[in-house]
Amino acid sequence: MTRRPRVTVLDYGSGNLHSAVKALEAAGADVTLTADRRAVQEADGLYVPGVGAFAAVMDQLTAARGPELIERRLAGGRPVLGVCVGLQVLFERGLEGGEATEGLGEWPGEVVRLDAPVLPHMGWDLVTAPEGSRLFAGLGGERFYFVHSYGVREWTMQPSNSLRAPVVTWGEHGGPFVAAVENGALGATQFHPEKSGAAGLRLLTNWLETL
């Protein structure tokens, strides 16, 4: 029998996490919902959700020592997947409500208001994944579920001669925005896989296969 990967969903007070737990279980994981340091470090994968405003999510993460837990996993090459605002906080800063809030700084760039006549961007939409994406393997032309008014509209990381370039997937709502990033052990999606039906389940299965 194939071993089920162990995934910890980081429980730091962000929204309803039970749909994420159920989706990961359906994709084939044994899931624990906790912020316990040992459980976070020993899991095969860490799933970091995020619902609400950038600054509030950063405050909640910091209170639960989330930045330290995430950084320790990444330092050891241990996989992390951020979702929605869990993607946004991985960038340098968020500009929401006229205030700048420092993010985790794993990637350069700013989270800004989308330049679209209708906000939030809510509902099912297409993304454009480049060749070589492991998250989107077998998922060409599928739609995913978004709920957001802010996003990363520019990818500013400079190429490196020694490191493999991240795989960046784009969405479109009034202009392009980053819909997903795959960067070694660190991955993230702006959409909600757990709310994206069969396509989201396949994406989570693809992630579990990398653990």
C-alpha positions in Angstrom: 0.0 0.0 0.0 1.3 3.4 -1.0 2.2 5.6 2.0 -0.1 8.6 2.4 2.0 11.8 2.8 1.6 13.7 6.1 0.4 17.3 5.6 0.0 19.9 8.3 -2.5 22.7 7.6 -1.2 25.7 9.6 -3.9 26.7 12.1 -3.2 30.3 13.0 -6.8 31.6 13.0 -7.3 32.3 9.3 -10.8 31.5 8.1 -12.6 28.1 7.8 -9.8 25.6 7.3 -12.0 22.4 7.3 -12.6 22.6 3.5 -8.8 22.6 3.0 -8.4 19.6 5.3 -11.1 17.7 3.5 -9.7 18.5 0.1 -6.2 17.4 1.1 -7.6 14.2 2.5 -9.5 13.5 -0.7 -6.3 14.1 -2.6 -4.6 11.4 -0.6 -2.9 13.0 2.4 -3.1 12.3 6.2 -3.8 15.8 7.5 -3.3 17.5 10.8 -4.7 20.9 11.6 -2.4 22.6 14.1 0.3 25.2 14.7 2.3 22.9 16.9 6.0 23.4 16.1 6.9 19.7 16.0 4.0 18.8 13.8 4.8 21.6 11.4 8.5 20.6 11.1 8.0 16.9 10.8 5.2 16.9 8.2 6.0 16.0 4.7 4.2 19.2 3.5 3.0 22.4 5.1 -0.2 24.0 3.8 -0.5 27.7 4.6 -4.0 29.2 4.0 -4.8 32.8 4.1 -8.2 34.6 4.1 -8.8 38.3 4.6 -6.6 41.4 4.6 -2.8 41.1 4.1 -2.0 43.0 7.4 -4.4 40.9 9.5 -3.0 37.7 8.1 0.5 38.8 8.8 -0.5 39.7 12.4 -2.1 36.3 12.9 0.9 34.5 11.4 3.3 36.3 13.5 1.3 35.6 16.7 1.5 31.9 15.9 5.3 32.1 15.0 4.3 31.3 11.5 7.2 33.2 9.8 9.7 31.2 11.9 8.1 27.9 11.2 7.9 28.5 7.5 11.5 29.7 7.3 12.8 26.7 9.2 11.0 24.3 6.8 12.3 26.1 3.7 15.9 26.2 5.1 15.7 22.4 5.2 14.2 22.1 1.8 10.8 21.0 3.3 7.8 21.7 1.0 5.4 24.5 1.8 2.3 25.5 -0.2 0.7 28.9 0.4 -2.9 29.6 -0.7 -4.7 32.9 -1.5 -3.3 35.5 1.0 -1.0 32.6 1.9 0.6 33.3 -1.5 0.5 37.1 -1.0 2.4 37.2 2.3 5.3 35.3 0.7 6.2 38.5 -1.1 8.0 41.5 0.3 5.1 43.7 1.2 1.4 44.3 0.8 -0.2 47.7 0.0 -3.7 47.5 1.2 -5.9 50.2 2.6 -3.2 52.8 2.0 -0.8 51.0 4.4 2.3 49.1 3.6 2.8 45.9 5.5 6.0 43.8 5.4 5.5 40.3 4.2 7.8 37.3 4.6 10.0 38.4 1.7 10.6 35.0 0.1 10.1 36.6 -3.2 10.5 40.3 -4.3 7.5 42.2 -5.2 4.4 44.0 -3.9 0.8 43.0 -3.5 -1.4 45.8 -4.9 -5.0 46.4 -5.8 -6.0 44.8 -9.1 -6.6 47.3 -11.9 -10.1 46.1 -12.9 -13.5 47.7 -13.1 -15.1 45.0 -11.0 -13.7 43.9 -7.7 -13.3 41.5 -6.1 -12.2 39.1 -8.7 -14.6 36.3 -7.7 -15.5 33.1 -9.4 -14.0 30.5 -11.8 -11.3 31.6 -14.2 -8.6 30.3 -16.4 -4.8 30.5 -15.7 -1.8 30.3 -18.1 0.8 27.8 -16.8 4.1 27.4 -18.6 5.6 24.2 -19.7 7.4 22.4 -16.9 4.8 23.1 -14.2 4.4 20.2 -11.8 1.4 21.7 -10.0 -0.6 22.1 -13.3 0.5 18.8 -14.9 -2.5 17.4 -16.8 -4.6 20.6 -16.1 -4.5 22.5 -19.4 -7.6 24.7 -20.0 -9.1 24.1 -16.5 -10.7 26.8 -14.4 -10.0 27.6 -10.7 -11.9 29.5 -8.1 -10.7 33.0 -7.1 -11.8 35.5 -4.5 -9.5 38.5 -4.2 -9.1 42.2 -4.9 -5.3 42.4 -4.5 -2.6 40.5 -6.2 1.0 40.6 -7.5 0.9 42.3 -10.9 4.6 42.1 -11.7 7.1 39.4 -11.2 10.4 41.2 -10.4 12.8 38.4 -9.3 16.0 38.6 -11.3 17.3 35.5 -13.1 20.2 33.7 -11.4 23.0 31.8 -13.1 23.1 29.3 -10.3 19.5 28.7 -9.4 16.6 27.4 -11.4 14.1 30.1 -12.3 10.7 29.8 -10.5 7.8 28.6 -12.6 5.2 31.4 -12.6 1.6 30.9 -13.7 -0.5 34.0 -14.6 -4.2 34.9 -14.4 -6.0 37.8 -15.9 -8.5 40.3 -14.4 -8.2 43.8 -15.7 -4.6 42.9 -16.4 -2.2 40.0 -15.6 -1.5 38.9 -12.0 0.5 36.0 -10.5 -1.9 33.0 -10.1 0.7 30.6 -8.9 4.5 30.2 -8.2 6.6 27.0 -8.0 10.1 27.7 -6.6 11.8 24.6 -5.3 10.3 23.6 -2.0 8.1 26.7 -2.0 4.9 26.8 -3.9 1.7 29.0 -3.8 -1.6 29.7 -5.5 -3.7 32.8 -5.5 -6.8 30.7 -6.2 -8.4 28.2 -3.7 -7.6 24.6 -4.8 -10.0 23.4 -2.1 -12.9 25.3 -3.7 -11.9 24.4 -7.3 -13.6 21.1 -7.8 -11.9 18.3 -9.7 -9.2 20.7 -11.1 -8.3 21.8 -7.6 -8.2 18.2 -6.4 -5.8 17.3 -9.2 -3.6 20.2 -8.4 -3.4 19.1 -4.7 -2.7 15.5 -5.9 0.1 16.9 -8.1 1.6 18.7 -5.0 1.3 15.6 -2.8 3.3 13.7 -5.4 6.2 16.0 -5.0 6.5 15.4 -1.2 
